[in-house]
């Protein structure tokens, strides 16, 4: 879109009246991006909106310094006592597996 003085004047008036970029774009028959670009080139901005909430900013607590010796040695991996004594699952014979399968088929039908 070619911007002439008339379009820029209308853009400035509508923007200062509080119209959105999309509304101005529809009125001028161009894209919203074109309107935003021209607003930037013209240096037109909206006023700063006041914040809706006023958060309280508290200082962060200071951490205590740790001794450097605590990090000097690698930590050994902790192994659970229960993990070493876990029982392996019972091994089923082919005959037992076929019986379980036959029972499952009988129950589904």
MODELLER restraints for C-alpha pairs under 7 A, 6 or more apart:
rsr = mdl.restraints
at = mdl.atoms
rsr.add(forms.Gaussian(group=physical.xy_distance, feature=features.Distance(at['CA:1:A'], at['CA:30:A']), mean=6.89, stdev=0.5))
rsr.add(forms.Gaussian(group=physical.xy_distance, feature=features.Distance(at['CA:11:A'], at['CA:24:A']), mean=6.76, stdev=0.5))
rsr.add(forms.Gaussian(group=physical.xy_distance, feature=features.Distance(at['CA:14:A'], at['CA:24:A']), mean=6.78, stdev=0.5))
rsr.add(forms.Gaussian(group=physical.xy_distance, feature=features.Distance(at['CA:21:A'], at['CA:32:A']), mean=5.78, stdev=0.5))
rsr.add(forms.Gaussian(group=physical.xy_distance, feature=features.Distance(at['CA:21:A'], at['CA:35:A']), mean=6.12, stdev=0.5))
rsr.add(forms.Gaussian(group=physical.xy_distance, feature=features.Distance(at['CA:21:A'], at['CA:36:A']), mean=6.48, stdev=0.5))
rsr.add(forms.Gaussian(group=physical.xy_distance, feature=features.Distance(at['CA:22:A'], at['CA:32:A']), mean=5.16, stdev=0.5))
rsr.add(forms.Gaussian(group=physical.xy_distance, feature=features.Distance(at['CA:25:A'], at['CA:31:A']), mean=5.50, stdev=0.5))
rsr.add(forms.Gaussian(group=physical.xy_distance, feature=features.Distance(at['CA:25:A'], at['CA:32:A']), mean=5.19, stdev=0.5))
rsr.add(forms.Gaussian(group=physical.xy_distance, feature=features.Distance(at['CA:25:A'], at['CA:35:A']), mean=6.11, stdev=0.5))
